[in-house]
Amino acid sequence: MILKKQAFGAYLLASTSMLLIAPGMAHAQVAATADANADKDATGAPPADTTAQASESTGEIIVTGSRLQHSGFDTPTPVTVIGAKDLAQRGATSISQVLQQLPSVTASATAQSTGLLSGGGSGNYLNLRSLGTARTLVLIDGQRMVPTYSSSANLSGAVNLNVIPSIAIGRVDIVTGGASAAYGSDAVAGVANIIFDREFKGFKADLQYGISQRGDRPDYKIGLMVGQDFADHRGHFVIAGEWERSGGIANQGARAWGRKGYMIYPNPANTSSTDGIPALITRANVRIAATYGGLITSATQNGVSASTLGNSTSPLSHIQFGDGGTPIAFVDGTEAGPSYRVGGDGVKATQIAPITVPQDRKDVLAAADYKITDNITAFGDFLFSDSRGSWAIQPWFNALGTDLTISSGNPFIPTSIQQTMTANNITAFKLGRINQDFGSVHVDNTSTTYRIVGGLKGTLGDTSWKWDVAGYYSKLDYSTLGLGNINLTNYALAVDAVRDPASGKTVCRATLNAASLPAPLQALAKACVPINVFGNGSPSAAALAYIKGTSEYISTNTMSGGTANIRGDLFSLWSKPVSLALGGEYRRERLDSDADPVMQQLGWAVMNTSGVHAGLEVKEGYAEINAPIVDSKPFLKSLEVNGAFRYTDYSTSGSSNTWKLGAIWEPVSSLRLRGTVSRDIRAPNLRELFSGAQITNFSPNDPCNAVNQAASATTAANCRAAGLPANFVSTVGNALTVTLGNTALRPEIADTKTFGAVFSPKFLPGFRMSVDWYDINIKNAIGAIGTSQNILDFCYKQSRPVCGYINRDANGQLISVNNVNINGSIETEKGVDFDILYGFDLNVLSTHGRLTTHILASYVYSDLRSPDGVTFIQRAGDLVGRPKWTGNATISYDTDKFGFSILERLIGKAHIDNTFTSIENIDNNNMPTMLYTDINLRYAVTNGGRIELYGGVHNLLDKDPPVDPVQFIYSYGTNLTFYDVVGRSFYIGARVKF
């Protein structure tokens, strides 16, 4: 029923129908194996003898999601397997570029989207099912990797995919279901296990260059890998290295869609929530109420502040400042509100925002295995990665509510304006200014990772039992510098200029009053240099040196530990083995991060966070069993059950139990049904637990004021319970918000159910299709309570258990509110995943080849989120969550000499925000379906493909992204997370192997 109602369902049906007809064109016998080059078998997984984790004696592959199973289609938990051929077909320079395009993945932090973040530019991070990067576990060869703790809190605990040299990858397993029983915490949305080709022999190189059609965003990659046996074939080693440099696109003005200046902003014509007039409107050529030289946006006359724009009759209305501070007329636009208007002299903010950031990475991998005896092998890995991002946030502004306050008497005010102020009793005005002459805040982001793994593995005699023990140590050094950042305290002091009555010189008001200021401000006040903000280019070099500085955040994160595993067959039932896996792990994590003093007090224009010095220990043990229940019975060709249990003890949050029950029922040879239920967890990370305090001010509306108590019996009862009388009157103008970690956090709990079917008909060899339904329900999810005012209201007005975060003095007056993360959120997601693979031999012009089609799709029909655990918002089908339909389809034809592939990427239609439910909310809430086309061609110069040339095109039809303006520091004309913003781009390359 669902498929028949959806556009992508029709696309799948049409594609499959075409493929069912296609075998009639083949001149050779249709084969059940995958492509002619043996890069994959019919399941989409690489053959056993070319992948990591393959048993030397049996060729068994341990696919992620279970410690026992061996095929992505055969596991009870759905697994998508991405092979080396998939990487080659995409023309990808890194593994992240391929994974971010999977239907089950939301590209939350990439080179394209991290222009929105000051702390994520050196990395690419994976977000399965749009449930957050912290709920996706990333493994390397089945082992955990040290996570990143950047200055962006929403990336804390995630693993940077840039550490992986793509040339060394054998395959990637994506488990799209809970896997905590197998791998522990964080595997709530799923697992990505990146597996190296440890058995590679010979030499290979990959050189690639790419560039956009507009001549920007160049991309260079060089990858080398060598593998060789040694010690009479008892040992084997591989060494791989990769360098990539990707250029950025500095501003949206480089693209026609960016120059159009689309924004969503409050409709000035809106009068109420029932007038039929949308509250928000989408317009092109939208300008901010600010200019490069400064614009007077409001004035305080006779003690009353009023706008100087629109229909204002103020003596200071419609005045901006040109070069040298000369007052000139400001031409206002249409549909003008307090902050935005269409057209006019304001600055088009969409043109000055970066849309992709430059990245530079260097990765080195070395791995070796050595047979000590026929049954014991020693192994070791070393990984080094250096990843950097460097870009400009251009430029800082004073607008959209952060306009500067200029007091009468400021010596920099042009004479004519000061005379008007004096004559009309205007004591101050607001100035909207885009500070282009300050220069850009330049972000320099560096992430350096080291990882060492060593251990032993083997078999117990001639039995099926295999064991391994390993120890590991990984370290990540991370830093973010903000060069030319604006010190907001210094800036505020410098703007407030006065004339020194003793010398007649222009000075900072704070300099004259330094002795009366708090001790921390006295030195700043004495050194203050007044700044002239009237006219583009007016600030002096000395003033800029005073207000600008370098913000710095550095962190060192280490992870060390050991694992021990054993697996094998206990006995046989129905001629099939009952298999058991047992294991344990111990690990320690340590985070030592420091933020400069200004950053800790939220004192920089961008990049504010706090330091953490903390650690944790984890002890885990697990067991997993797989048993055949029935074999070779009518309508019960086979029935197997799988169960797993893991006990985990955290030094910070106590113990947790996770488990999984799964079953595979094969009623007939061509149909396999599978299902799982599991309990999964995500433990709070070190930043969430131990983040240092950051203090800001807020103006509270105390719910316990007498008038509020009189209006609500619930409020009155809660205030009385807090010891406040009915006639209580708050005298507090400003209280403190203290943002910090919460050591009382407990692990999130997720209950996951999956049910699916795998269809592989005998009458159509080479065809397999899986359809899997999933239901993920996350309880006690970790999230912020809300604003400080929210916490006050939740406590006293709604009786929620957050009153312990409110601090009052002995008289009941509010002192502060601790704004922390708590286990109070709920998230649930339900959907269906599709995986269709079909390959058959096809001879064209007497040339033997193979045609393969692979379709992946995801349909999300429910994504309920409740930040407070009470009010739910449906995010399925909007761009706050993700579109209901996403998918990609690859059609490839390969021969020994040449090959081509076409990739179609679908992003389904969606709403901008599902909370916009009518025309009263927004004039256009609908985003169209987008279908992107990529092509790839390859040609083997020499027989055997030792030298191969390749090339391709991304976004072949050069589709512009749809209009979905996103407001951040500046407005983006589209949604950078979902849509392509580069446009048509090309790449060429060469591969050499021998």
N, C-alpha and C positions, 0 to 999 in steps of 0.2 A: 504493500500500500504506500509506504513512504517513497519507494523508488518511482512509482508511477506519477507521483505528484511533483517530482523535482526535475529540474532541467538537466542536472548532471547525471541523474539516473538514465535519462534518455540517451545521453552521450555514451554512457557505459554500454547500454543495450545496443546502440548502433555500432559501436566499436567491436563489441563481441560478435555481433552478427556478421560483420565484414570478415572477421577472422575465421569464423566457421565455414565461410564460403571459400576462403583463400586456399586451403589445401588442394583443391581441385586443380590449381595452376601448377602444382609442383610436379617436376619430372622424376624426382627421386622418392624413395620410400620415406615417409614421415617418421622421424626419430623421436624418441622420448627424452633424449638428453637435451641439454640446452644448446648454446651456440656452437658453431663449427670450431671455434678456437678453444673450447673447453674451459672458458672462464667461469661458467656457472653450470650447475645442474638444473634440472627442471624445477627445482624448488626456489630458484633464485639465489641459492647459496653457492659459494665456490666449492669445487671438488675437494675432498678431504685431504688429498696429498699436497695441497698448496696453501693451506690455512694454518693459522696458529691453533694451539690447543688440540692438535691432532695426535692421536696415539700412534707411536712408531710401529706398533705391531698390528693394530687393527684398523687404522684410519678413522677411528671414531672421532666425531666432532662434538664438543660440549657447547651447545648453543646457550646463550645467555637466557636467564629466566628459570633455569633448572640446573642442578648439578649432575643430572643424569641423561637428559634427552639429547637428541642429535639432529633435529631438523626443524627449521622454522615453521613448516606446515604441520609437523608431527607433535609439537609441544602443546600441553593443555593451555598454556598462556600464550597469547598471540605474539609472534616475533616477526619483525621485518628485517630481512638481511640485505645489506647493501654491499655489493662486491666491488672489487677493483675496477671491473669493467664499467660500473655505474659512474665511478669517479672520472674515468677517461671520457665517457660519453658526454658529460656535462661541461667539459673544458674547465673544470674547477681547479683553482689554485690552492684550495685548502679544503679539508674535510667539512668544515662548517658550512661552506657554500652549498654542499649537497644536502646535508642534514637539515639546514634551515628551510629547504624547499619541500620537505616531506609534509604530507597533509596533516599529520598528527603534531607537527611542530609549529610554534609561533616564534617568529624571529624577534625575540624581545631585546637582544643586545648584540648588534653587529656593527660593522664599519658604517653601515647606512644609518642605523638608528642611534648610535652612541654620540652623534652630534647633539643629542638631547641631554647627554650626561657629561659631567666633567670628570668622572672617575672610571669610565669603562672603555676608553678609546683604544687600549692596547689589546683588547680581547674580543672573542666571539663566544657567546654562551647559549646553552640549549634550554629551551622551555617547552617541554612536552605538554600537550593538551592545554596550553595557556594557563597552567596551574602555578607557574612561577619557576624560576631557575633553581631555587633551593629545593624543590620537590622532584627534581630530575637528577638521578644518580649517574655520574659519568665514571666509567671504569676504563682502565688501560690493561689489556690482557687479563681481565678479571680481577685486577687489583685496584683499590682506591687510589685516587690522586689528590695531592694537597689542594685545597680549595683556595680561591681568591677572596681576600677581604679588602675590597677597594674602598675609596672614599665615597662611592655610591652604595648606600646601605641596601638597596634592592638587589645588588649583585652579590652580597656577602654570602659566602658559603658555596658559591658556584665554581665550576671548573672551567678554565679557559681552554677552549678547543684549539687555540693557536699553538699549543705546545706540541702538536702532533705533526711530524713530517709525513705528508700525504703519500709520498712515493713509497713509504714502507708499509702502508696499510694493506692487509690482506682482505679484511672485511669489517663491517660494522653491524652489530646486532642491536636492533631497537626493540626493546620490550615495552609494549604499549599496555601495560597493566601493572598492578602492584607486585613488587618482587622483594619486599623486605625480609621475608622468611629465608630467601636465598642469599641476599646480600646486605641486609641490615637497613639502617636509617637512610632516609632521603629518597628511597625508591617508591614514592607514593604515586607519581604520575607514570613512572617507568624508569627504564635503565638504558643507557647507551654504552655499549661495550665495544671499544675500539681495539681491534686485534691485529697485531703486526704479522707480517709474513716472515716468520722466523726461519723458515726452511728455504728461503730464496738462495739460488746459486747463480753465480755469474756477476755480470755488471749491467747496470741500466742507468740511463740518464734521461731527464725530462726538462726541456727548456721551453718556456712559453712567454709570449708577450701579448698584451691586450690593450685596447684603447677604445674609448667611446667614439661615436660618430662625430661628436662635437670637438674632438681632439683633446679632451681632458680625461681625468681619472686613468692614467696609464698604470699598467699592472705587469710586473716582471716576476718570473719565477724560475729558479734553477734547482733541480733535485737530482741527487746522485745516490746510488745504492750499490753495494757490493756484498756478495755472500760466497763463502768458501768453506769446504771441509778442511780439517787438519787432523794430525795424529792418526794417519791411516783410517780416516773416515770416522774415528770415534768422536771427534768434535766438529762443531760447525759454528761459524760466526756470521753475523750480518752487521754492516755499518751503513747508516743512511744519514744524509744531510740535506737540508732544504733551506733556501733563502727566497723570501718573497717581499716585494715592495709594491704597495698599492697606493696610488695617489688619491687625493680627495677632490671634492668639488666645494669650493670655499663659500659659495652663496647661491641662493635659488635664482638669482638674476642670470645665472648661466643657462637656465632653461626657460623656454617660452612660457610654460605653465607657471613657473615661479615668478616671472615678471608680471603676470596678470594680477598678482596681489590679492588673491582670494582670502577672505577671513570670515569667520562666524563671530558676530558681536551682538550686544544687546540692542534691540530695536527701539529707537527713540520714539517711535509712534505708538508703542504699546502702552495701554492705559490700565489694563487689569487682566486677570486670569480668565475672564469670561467675555472678552470683547471681540473674539474672533481674529485678533491681530497677533501674529507670532511674537513671542518674547525674544527669540533669536532670529537673525537673518543672515543669509550667506550672500556676500557681494564681492565683486571684483574691484580692483583699484582702491582698496581700503587703506586709509592713512591713519597713523597714530597722531594724537593731539600733541605733537612735539616736533621740533625742527632741530637741525644741526647747530643752529646758533641760539636756540632758545625761543620759547613761545609762552607768553603770559596766558595761563589757563584759568585762573580765578584771582580775585582780589578781595581783601578784607577792608570794607569801607564803613565807617561809623560803627565798627564792631561786628558787622555782618559780612560773612564770606559768601561770594556768589561767582558763578562762572562768568568768564569774559569772552566766551565763544558763543556760537549759535546766534540767538536773538538778543544778546546782551547789549545793554545801553551803558555799561560801565565806561568811565573815562579811559580805562585801559583795555577796552575790548579790541580784539583782533590785531594785536601787536606782536610781531616777532622781531628778532634781532639779526641783522645781517652782519657782514664782515666788519670788524672793528667795533661791534656793538651798536651799530646804527639802527635805530628803530625804523621798521618798515611795516607796511600793511600785510596782514596775514589773510590770504584768500581761503575762506572756509569752504568745505565741501558740502555735499548734500547728505541727507539722512544722518545728520551729525548728532552724536551723543556726547557724553562726558569725555570719552577716551578715543572714539573712532569716528570716522566720517568717510564718505566716498568722494574721492578726488580732492582737489585743493592743494595747499602747500605742505601738508603734513608729510612725514616720512613713510614710505611704503615699506613696512617692516619685513615683509616676506622676502624682499630682495637681499637682505643682509644677514640671513641665517644659513649656516653650513648645512649641506644635505648629505655629504659623506665625508668621513675623516680619513686622513692618510694613515696607513699602518705599515710597519716594517717588522718582519719576524725572521729569526734564524733558529733552526731546530736541528739537533743532532741526536741520533739514536745509535747505540751499540748494544748488541745482544749476542750471547754465546751459550752453547750447550756442549757438555762433554760427558761421554759415557765412562763413568768410573768402573762399573762392571756391566754385565749384560742387563742387570736389573736396576741399576742405580745411575741416574744422570744428574750432574750438577748443572745449574743454569744461573745466568746473571744478566741483568739489564742495566744500562745507564742512559738517562735521557737528560738533555740540556735544551733549554729554550730561552730565547731572549726576544720579547715582543714589545714593540713601542708604538705609541700613537702620539701624534703631535699636530695640533690644529688651533685655530683662533676662534674664540667666541666674540663675534663682532657686532657692534661695539656695545659697551655698557650704556644704560639709559636711565633717565629720570622721567618716567611717564607711567601711565596706567596705575596711578595711585601712589607712585613714589616721587612725584614732582617735588622739586626743591622749593623750600620756603625762603623767600628773600624779604628781609625786613627793611622798612624805610630807614634811610640814613646809610645804607651800604654804599661806600664810596664808588663802587664799580657801576652802580645804576647810572645809565646815561642821564645827563642833566635835564633834558626835556621830560623824561619819565619821572624823575625825582620831583620836579616842579609840579607836575600833574598830581602826584601823590600828596604832596604837601597841601596843595590848594583844595583837594577834595577829601582830606582826612582819611587817606588810604594808608594803613599802617603796615601792610605786607601784601605780597602777591605770590602765587605759585608759578613756577617756571617748568615747562615741559621741555626736556632737552635730550637729544640723542648725542652722546658724548663721543663722536667720531674722532675729535681732536685729542682725546685721551689715549688713543691707540687701543688695540685689541688686547683682551686678556688671552694670553697664549698658554694653552694647556699642554704639558709635556708629561706623558703617561708611560711608565716603564714597568714591565713585569718579567722577572728573571726566575726561571724554575730549574731545579735540580732534582733528579730522582734516581735512586739506586735500589735495585731488587736483587736478591741472591737467595739461592736455596737448592734443595735436592728434590728429585722426583723419581718414582720408580714403580715396579710391580712387586707383588709378593709371590716370588717363585714363578711357576707357570700358571698361576690362577688369574682370574679376571680382576683381581683387586689391584687398584692403583692408588698411590699415595703421593703427597707432596707436602713439603714444609718450606716456608719462605720467610725472610725478613725484609723489611723495606724501610727506606728513609727518603723523605722528600721535603724540599724546602722551597719557599717562594719569597723572593724579595720584591716588594712592590713600592712604587712611589708615584705620586702625582704632584707636579709643580704647577702653580698658576702664576706665570710671569706677567707682570704688569697688572696684577689684581688690584682692585680698589679697596682700600681700608676705609670702611664706612664711617668709623668714628673720626678718623682724620679728615675725611671728606666733609662731614657735617661741621666740624670745627672750622675748616678752611672756607666753606661757603658763607658762614656768618661773619662777614667782614664789617669793621667799623673804622672810624678815624680816631687815632690816638690823640686825645685832647692836649697832651703835653708836647708831642713832636709834630703833630699834624700828618703823620704817616698813616697809610692804610695798614691795619693789623687785624688779626683775628680777635673777636670779642673775648674768646677764651684766654688769650694772652694777657689781656688787661685784668681778668678775673682769676688768674691761675691759682693764686693763694687760697681762694675760697672753694676750689674744686676738690673732689676726692683725690687722695694721693696718687692712684694709678693714672689719673688724667693730667696731673700737674706738669709732668715732663712733656707730654704731648702738646699741651697748651702753650708751653714756653717755646717749643720748637715750631709752632704752627706757622704756615705760610699761607696767607689769604689767596683765594683763587677767584679769577675773573671768569664768570660763566656766560658773559654776554657777547655773543658773536662767535662763529666757528673760528678756531685758531687763537682765541684770546687767552686761554690759560698759559701762564708762564711756565718755563721749564722747572723753576724752583718749586712752584706750587704742585706741578705734576709729580715731581720727585717726592714731595711730602705725602700726597694722598695715595701713591702707588707703591706696591711692594710685591714680594714673592710669597705666595702661600705654599705650604708644604705639608704633605701627608706621606708618611712612610710606614711600612709594616713588614714584618718578617713572620711568616707562618710556617710551622714545621708539622709534619706528620710522620710518625714512626710506629712500627709495630711488627707483628708476626702472625702468620697463618699456618694452620695445619689441616689437611683434608685427606680423607680416604674414601674410596668408593669402589663398589664391586657388586657381584651377584651372590646372594645368600643361598638360593636354591631355585629350582624351576617349577613352574606350574603351567600345565597345558603346553609344554615344550618351550615356554618363554621364561626368562629369568625374573626373579624378584630381586630388585636392585636396591641398594642402600648407600647413602652418602652421609658421612659424619664429618664434622669439622669445627674449628674454633678460631677465634681471632682476638688478639689484644692490640690496641693501638692507643697512642697518645697524640693529642693535638695541642699546639701551643701557638698563641697569637700575641705578638708584641707590636703594637702600633702606636704611633705618636702623631699628634696634630699640633701645629704651631699654636701659640697662645691665642692669637687673634681668631684662628679657625675654631678653637674650642668654645669661644664665646659668640659664634655665628657672626663674626665681625668682618668677613670678606664679602664682596659683592657676589662671588660664586665660590663653590667648593668649601663647604663648612661641614665638619664632622668632628668626632672626638676620638681620643685614643683608647686603646684597650690593652691591658696586660693580664692575661688569664690563660688557663689551660684546662684540659679535661682528659679523663681516661675512660676507655670503653673496653669491656670484656664481654665476649659473645661466644655462644655455642649453638650449633644447629644440627638437625638431622632431617634427612629427606628419604622417602621410600617410594618406590614405584612397583606396582604389582599387577600382573594379569589376573583378571577375575574369570573371564570366559574366553574361550578360543574356539573358532571353527564350529559355531552352532548356527542354526537357521536364524537369520536376522541378528545374529551376534557373532559376526566374523571375529571380532575381538572387542574386549572391554578391559581397559586398564585404568587403575586409579593411582593418583599421585598425592602424596601428603608431605608437608614440610613444617617444621617448627623451629623457632629461634628464640633463645633467651638472651637478652641484652641488658647489661648493667652499666649505667652512666654514672660517673662520679658526681655529675652536676644535677641530674634530674631523676635519679633512681633507676629502677628496673622496668623493663617492658617485655611483653611476650608478643611475638608475631607468628602468624601461621598461614598456611595455604592448603586448600583441598582442591584437587583437580581430577578430572576424569576424561578419558577419550573412549568414545564408543564408535565402533565401525560396524554398522549393521550389514553393509555390503562392501565389496572391495573398492568401489568408486566413491564412497561417501564416508566421511569421518566427522563425527560430532564431538565437540570439546567444550569444557566449561571449568571455571574456577571460582572459588570464593576465597578471599584472603583478608587478613588483618595486617595493615601496614602502618608504619610510623615515620614521622620526621622529628628528630630531636632538635631542640633549639640550638642555634649555632652560637659561637663565642661572642659575636657582636650583640646578638639579641639578649644574651645573658648578662654581659659585663660591660656594655658600652658606657663610657664615662658621661658625666652630667654636662648638659648644655643648658644654659639659663637665658631665657628671654622674658620680656614683660608682656602682659595682656591686661585689658581693661574688663574686669568681670562684672556680670550682672548677677549678683548673688541671689539665688533662688530663695534664701532664707530671710530676705528682707520682709518686713511685716506685711507689706502690700501683697507680696507673692504668697505668703502663708495664708493670708485671708482669702485668697482666690482659689486655693486647692487644699482639700483635707489631707490628701496624700503628702503633699509638700510639707504641710504643717506637722504631720506626724513624724516624718523623717527628720525635720529640723529639730523637733523636740527630742528625738532619740539621740541627736548629736549634741544635745545640751544647750540649744539656742532657744531663747524665749520667743513668745509670739510677737512681742513688740521689738524684735531685734532690728537694728538699722546698721547697714554696712557703711563704713566711712572710708573704705579702701578705693582709691582711684586706680592704682596699678598693683597687680599681684605678679608673682613669678610663675612661669612655666618651666619646670625642670624635666628635660627629656633625658632619659637614661635607660640602661639595661634593667632587666628584671630577672633576678636569680630564682624567682619562684616559678618560672615557666616550666611546663611539663611537655613531653612529646605530643605532637599532633597525632591523632588516630584516624586512619582511613579504612573504611570497609569497602572492598572492591569486589564486584561480581563481573564475570565475563562469560559469555556463551556464544559459541560459533560453530560453523560448519566448514569443512574443506571438501571440495568436489573435484575429483580427478578421474573423469570417465575413461574407461578402457577403449571406447570407440573413438576417442580423440586424444591420442598420445601427445604428450608435451603440453597439455592444458591442465592448469590447476587454478582453482578459485577458492578463496576463503572469505567468509563474511562473519564478522565478530561484533557482537553487542557488548557494551561495557557500561558499568554504573559505578562511579567513584563517589563516595560520601565521606568528606573530611570533617571530623568533629574536633572541637577544641583547637581549631586552627589558630596559629599565632598571628596576631595583627594588632594594629594600634587601636586604642579605644576611640580616639577622635581628638578634637581640640580640647583645650582646658575648659572652655565653656560647656562643651558636650559632657565632660566628666561631671561637672557640677550639676547639670540638668539630669543626667542619668542617675546620679546618686539621690538627689532630693525630690525630683519630680516623678521619676520612673522606678524608684526603689531597686535599682540594679546594684550588684555587689562591687561597686567601685569606690565606695566612700573612703576606703583606706588610703587612697591616693591623694586625699585632700588634707591640707595642713592649716590649722588655725591657731591663733595665739590664745592666751588665757581669757581674753575678753570675747572670743569667738570671731574676731576679725580674720579674714582670709590672708594667709601668708603666701602659700604656694600650692601648686597642683603638680603632682608627679605624672608626667605623660609617658607611659610605658607601654610596651607590648604585653598583651595578656592572651590567655587561651580562651578567647571569647567569640571567635568567628566560625562560620560554617560555610563550606563550599561543597556543592554537589554537581557532578557532570555526568550526562548520559548521552550515548551516541552509538554509531555503528561504523566500523572500519571495513573497507573492501580491499582485497588484494587479488588481482587477476593476472595470471602469467600464461602466455602461450607462445611456443616456439616450434617451428617446423622447417625442414630442409626445403629450399626453393632454388632450382637451377634457372639461371637467366643467361641466355646466349651461351650455353654450354659451360657456364661457370657455376661451380658448386657454391652455394651460399646458404645462409640460414636467416629466416625472418623471425624476429622475436618482438612480442608486444608485452609490455608490463604496465598495468594500471593500478595505481594506488589512490584511494579516495577515503574521505572521512566525512561523516554526517553527524553533527552535534544537534540534538533536538532539545536538550535542556542543560543549562549552565547557571544554576541558582547560586547566588553569593549573598552572604549576610555578614557584613563587617562587624555588626554588633550582636549577632546571634538571635536577633528578633525580627528585623525587617529584611526581606529577601528581594533581590533584584535579579530578573532573568537576563543573563548576558549571552545566551545562545543567539547568534544571528546579529550581534552588533560588534562594533570595532573596539569596544572596551574589553569584550571577551574575544570572540572570533566568529567569522562567518559560519553559517550552518554547514555549507558545503565548501570543501577544499579538496584538491586532487591534482594528480599529474598522470600523464600517459606518455610512455615512450615507445616508439616504433623504430626498430633498428634492423638493418640488413647488413650482414657481414660475410665476406669471403676472405680467403687467405691474402688477397691483394688489396682490397679496399673495403670500406664500410661507411655507412651513414646512419644517422639517427635523428629523429625529430621528437622533441619534447614539448608537450602542451601542459602548461601550468594553469590551473583554474583557481580563482579566488571568487567564491560565490557572492551573490548580492547580499547586502547587509544594511542594517540601520547604523547610523553614526552612534546613536545611544538609545537603548530600549526604554530609558526613562522618559524620553520624548514621545508622548503617546498621542498627541493631536497637533493640529495647526496652531494651537495656543502656545505650544512649546517652541517650535522651530518651523521655518518655511520649507525646508527640504531635509528630510531625515534619511533619505534613501541613497545608498551607494550601488552602482551597477555591478553586474557580473564582469569580471576581467579574465581574459584568456591570453596568456603570453606564449609565444612560440620561440623555441630555441632550436638551432640545428647544429649538427656536428658532422664533419667529414674527416676521413683518414685515408692515407694511401701508403702502402708498404713499398718503399723504394727498392728494397732487396728482398729476395726470396726468404721466406721464414720470418719476415717482419722485423729483421734486426735493425733496420733503419726505417722509421715511419714518420711521415709528415701528417700534420692534422691542423684543423682550423674549424672555426664555427662562428655563429652569431647568436648573441643573446637579445631577446626582445626584437625579433626579426621585423615585426611590423611597426616598430618604434612607437608603441602606444604610450601616451601620456597618462600619468596617474589620474584617477578621478578627484574631484574637488572634495576634500575632507580636511579643512583647515584644523590644525592642532596648535593650541596656544601653549607655549612654554616660555622661555626667556623672550623669544621672538615667535612670531606666528609662522607655521609651516603650511604651505598651501595644500598639503595632502598628508595622508597617514604614512609615515616612513616605515612603520612596522610591517605593513601588509603589501604595499605597492612598490613597483619598480620606479625609481626616480632618476636613474641614469639615462634611460632611453636605449636606443640601439647601440650595441657595442660589439667589437670584433676581437677575435683572438687567433693566433697562429702558434704553432709549436712543432717541436721535433722530439721523437723518442728514439733512443738508441739502446739496444740490449744485446748482450752476447755472453 
